[in-house]
Amino acid sequence: MQISVFQAFLVALFYYFAQSPWFIGLGYWILYRPLIAGTVVGVILGDPAKGAIIGATINLLYLGFISAGGSLPGDPALAGYLGTALAIGSGIDVNAALALAVPIGLLGTVIWFGRMTLDSVFVHWADRYAEDGNLSGVAFANVVPPQILLFVISFFPVFVAALYGPPAVKAVLDFLGASVLHMLIVIGGMMPAVGIALNLRAIARPQMMPFFFLGFFLAVYFKLDVIAVGAFALVMAFLVMQSSKEVLGNGRS
């Protein structure tokens, strides 16, 4: 399908919102996640179901995602927004879209490190305003220039890629043939295991693993869906917290 200028504008705008402090900071916690990004792009492009499926599949890669000390191993938001837009626009398979999203997420680190490097200039501006006792200047240096920079380096690349990218991706895949597309599908099908493995590595602690296996047995042997397992986990978490408080209370007494 051909992505219109307005649709590409919306995709790029939501990618900017995903990294901005607007919406009371909900951008990073909600719009930044590939599942939400894919769903939003699906709504924009008129296929919310496929968008949600692609976004959820990409999200598997980032189950163990963490950004500490200014480092960024990949950009989940760019993989979600641009990866889903290119996938739907090119009409490729979900697993092929997943293989396509990986390098896109890595390219997002260029935007991230560029943003962090250039933002350091505005810190010195704020320092000078602070030395003069100009609080409004400090607020200006911390909000206006950084957001203008973020909009420029995040909105325009995604807008151009979303608008002109799908035909290019489709042309390349048509040129490479069915064998390369099949290879991308196979690779994409294997990639969620990476995200799951990273997530297991984070929770692989003696005190956590019993809960993991409990959820596994509930899903596999008792055939409970995700909502039921989540509700069961919520009850278990409440009981564990209550028992921990009682143990701590008895220890103090």
C-alpha positions as CSV (number, residue, x, y, z in Angstrom):
1,M,0.0,0.0,0.0
2,Q,1.1,3.6,-0.6
3,I,1.5,5.6,2.6
4,S,0.1,9.1,2.3
5,V,1.9,12.3,3.4
6,F,-0.6,12.7,6.3
7,Q,-0.1,9.1,7.4
8,A,3.7,9.5,7.3
9,F,3.3,12.8,9.3
10,L,1.3,11.0,12.0
11,V,3.7,8.1,12.3
12,A,6.7,10.5,12.6
13,L,4.8,12.7,15.1
14,F,4.0,9.8,17.4
15,Y,7.6,8.7,17.2
16,Y,8.6,12.1,18.5
17,F,5.9,12.0,21.2
18,A,7.3,8.6,22.3
19,Q,10.6,10.3,23.3
20,S,9.2,13.6,24.5
21,P,8.1,14.6,28.1
22,W,4.6,15.6,26.9
23,F,1.5,13.7,28.1
24,I,2.9,13.9,31.7
25,G,5.8,11.7,30.7
26,L,3.6,8.9,29.4
27,G,5.4,8.9,26.1
28,Y,8.3,6.9,27.3
29,W,6.3,4.5,29.5
30,I,3.5,3.9,26.9
31,L,4.1,5.2,23.4
32,Y,7.8,4.1,23.4
33,R,6.8,0.4,23.6
34,P,6.7,-1.5,20.3
35,L,3.3,-3.1,21.1
36,I,1.7,0.3,21.5
37,A,3.7,1.7,18.5
38,G,2.6,-1.0,16.2
39,T,-1.1,-0.6,17.3
40,V,-0.9,3.2,16.7
41,V,0.7,2.7,13.3
42,G,-1.9,0.1,12.4
43,V,-4.7,2.5,13.3
44,I,-3.1,5.3,11.2
45,L,-2.6,3.0,8.2
46,G,-6.1,1.4,8.5
47,D,-5.1,-2.0,9.7
48,P,-5.0,-2.0,13.6
49,A,-5.1,-5.7,13.9
50,K,-2.0,-6.3,11.8
51,G,-0.3,-3.3,13.4
52,A,-0.8,-4.8,16.9
53,I,0.4,-8.2,15.7
54,I,3.6,-6.8,14.2
55,G,4.1,-4.5,17.2
56,A,3.7,-7.4,19.7
57,T,6.1,-9.5,17.7
58,I,8.7,-6.7,17.7
59,N,8.1,-6.2,21.4
60,L,9.4,-9.7,22.1
61,L,12.8,-8.6,21.0
62,Y,12.8,-5.9,23.8
63,L,11.5,-7.9,26.7
64,G,14.9,-7.6,28.4
65,F,15.5,-4.1,27.2
66,I,17.3,-1.7,29.6
67,S,18.9,1.6,29.0
68,A,21.4,2.4,31.8
69,G,24.0,5.1,32.1
70,G,23.0,6.7,28.9
71,S,23.6,3.6,26.8
72,L,21.0,2.4,24.3
73,P,21.4,-1.1,22.8
74,G,18.6,-0.4,20.3
75,D,15.6,1.9,19.8
76,P,12.3,0.0,20.5
77,A,10.2,3.0,19.5
78,L,11.9,3.4,16.1
79,A,11.6,-0.4,15.5
80,G,8.0,-0.2,16.5
81,Y,6.8,2.8,14.5
82,L,9.0,2.7,11.4
83,G,9.3,-1.1,11.4
84,T,5.5,-1.5,11.5
85,A,4.9,1.2,8.9
86,L,7.4,-0.3,6.5
87,A,6.0,-3.8,7.0
88,I,2.4,-2.8,6.4
89,G,3.3,-0.5,3.6
90,S,5.4,-3.2,1.9
91,G,2.9,-6.0,2.6
92,I,5.5,-8.4,4.0
93,D,5.1,-11.2,6.5
94,V,5.1,-10.6,10.2
95,N,8.4,-12.5,10.8
96,A,10.0,-10.8,7.9
97,A,9.0,-7.5,9.5
98,L,10.7,-8.6,12.7
99,A,13.9,-9.2,10.8
100,L,13.6,-5.8,9.2
101,A,12.9,-4.1,12.6
102,V,16.2,-5.2,14.1
103,P,18.5,-3.0,12.0
104,I,16.0,-0.2,12.2
105,G,16.2,-0.3,16.0
106,L,20.0,-0.2,15.8
107,L,19.8,2.9,13.6
108,G,17.8,4.5,16.3
109,T,20.9,4.6,18.5
110,V,22.3,7.2,16.1
111,I,19.4,9.5,16.9
112,W,19.8,8.8,20.6
113,F,23.5,9.5,20.9
114,G,23.2,12.5,18.6
115,R,20.5,13.9,20.9
116,M,22.5,13.2,24.0
117,T,25.6,14.8,22.6
118,L,23.9,18.0,21.3
119,D,21.8,18.3,24.4
120,S,25.0,18.9,26.5
121,V,25.2,22.3,24.9
122,F,21.9,23.3,26.5
123,V,23.1,22.3,29.9
124,H,25.8,25.0,29.7
125,W,23.1,27.5,28.6
126,A,21.1,26.6,31.7
127,D,24.3,27.0,33.9
128,R,24.8,30.5,32.6
129,Y,21.2,31.4,33.3
130,A,21.5,29.9,36.8
131,E,24.6,32.0,37.6
132,D,22.6,35.1,36.7
133,G,19.6,33.9,38.8
134,N,17.4,33.7,35.7
135,L,14.9,30.9,36.6
136,S,12.8,31.4,33.5
137,G,16.0,31.1,31.4
138,V,16.9,27.9,33.1
139,A,13.4,26.5,32.4
140,F,13.7,27.7,28.8
141,A,17.1,26.0,28.3
142,N,15.8,22.8,29.7
143,V,12.7,22.6,27.6
144,V,12.5,24.6,24.4
145,P,15.8,24.0,22.6
146,P,16.1,20.3,23.5
147,Q,12.5,19.7,22.3
148,I,13.2,21.5,19.0
149,L,16.3,19.5,18.5
150,L,14.4,16.2,19.3
151,F,11.7,17.1,16.9
152,V,14.1,17.8,14.1
153,I,16.3,14.7,14.5
154,S,13.4,12.3,15.1
155,F,10.4,13.6,13.1
156,F,12.0,14.3,9.7
157,P,14.0,11.1,9.2
158,V,11.0,8.9,10.2
159,F,8.6,11.0,8.0
160,V,10.8,10.6,5.0
161,A,11.4,6.9,5.6
162,A,7.7,6.1,6.2
163,L,6.7,8.1,3.1
164,Y,9.2,6.7,0.6
165,G,10.4,3.6,2.4
166,P,7.7,1.0,1.7
167,P,8.0,1.1,-2.1
168,A,11.8,0.8,-1.8
169,V,11.6,-2.1,0.6
170,K,9.1,-3.9,-1.7
171,A,11.2,-3.3,-4.7
172,V,14.3,-4.7,-3.0
173,L,12.5,-7.8,-1.8
174,D,11.0,-8.4,-5.3
175,F,14.5,-8.0,-6.8
176,L,16.1,-10.4,-4.2
177,G,13.4,-13.0,-4.7
178,A,11.4,-15.5,-2.6
179,S,14.5,-17.2,-1.2
180,V,15.8,-14.1,0.5
181,L,12.3,-13.3,1.8
182,H,12.0,-16.9,3.2
183,M,15.4,-16.4,4.9
184,L,14.1,-13.2,6.5
185,I,11.0,-15.0,7.7
186,V,13.1,-17.8,9.3
187,I,15.5,-15.3,11.0
188,G,12.6,-13.2,12.2
189,G,10.9,-16.3,13.6
190,M,14.0,-17.1,15.7
191,M,14.5,-13.5,17.0
192,P,11.8,-13.5,19.7
193,A,13.9,-16.1,21.5
194,V,16.6,-13.5,22.1
195,G,14.2,-11.2,23.9
196,I,12.7,-14.0,25.9
197,A,16.2,-15.2,26.9
198,L,17.2,-11.7,28.0
199,N,14.1,-11.5,30.1
200,L,14.7,-14.9,31.7
201,R,18.3,-13.9,32.4
202,A,16.9,-10.9,34.3
203,I,14.5,-12.9,36.4
204,A,16.7,-16.1,36.8
205,R,17.0,-15.8,40.6
206,P,16.3,-18.5,43.1
207,Q,13.5,-16.5,44.7
208,M,11.9,-15.7,41.4
209,M,12.0,-18.9,39.4
210,P,9.2,-20.7,41.3
211,F,6.8,-18.0,40.2
212,F,8.0,-18.3,36.6
213,F,7.4,-22.1,36.6
214,L,4.1,-21.6,38.3
215,G,3.0,-19.2,35.5
216,F,4.3,-21.7,32.9
217,F,2.4,-24.6,34.4
218,L,-0.8,-22.5,34.6
219,A,-0.6,-21.6,30.9
220,V,0.5,-24.9,29.5
221,Y,-1.2,-27.6,31.7
222,F,-4.3,-25.7,33.0
223,K,-4.8,-23.8,29.6
224,L,-5.3,-20.4,31.3
225,D,-5.1,-17.4,29.1
226,V,-2.8,-14.4,29.7
227,I,-5.4,-12.4,31.5
228,A,-6.2,-15.3,33.9
229,V,-2.5,-15.9,34.6
230,G,-2.0,-12.1,35.2
231,A,-4.9,-12.0,37.7
232,F,-3.5,-15.1,39.5
233,A,0.0,-13.4,39.6
234,L,-1.6,-10.2,41.0
235,V,-3.2,-12.2,43.9
236,M,0.1,-14.1,44.5
237,A,2.0,-10.8,44.6
238,F,-0.4,-9.4,47.1
239,L,-0.1,-12.4,49.3
240,V,3.7,-12.4,49.1
241,M,3.8,-8.7,50.0
242,Q,1.5,-9.2,53.0
243,S,3.5,-12.1,54.3
244,S,6.7,-10.1,53.9
245,K,5.2,-7.2,55.9
246,E,4.2,-9.6,58.7
247,V,7.7,-11.1,58.8
248,L,9.3,-7.7,59.0
249,G,6.8,-6.6,61.6
250,N,7.5,-9.6,63.8
251,G,11.3,-9.0,63.3
252,R,11.0,-5.4,64.6
253,S,8.9,-6.5,67.6
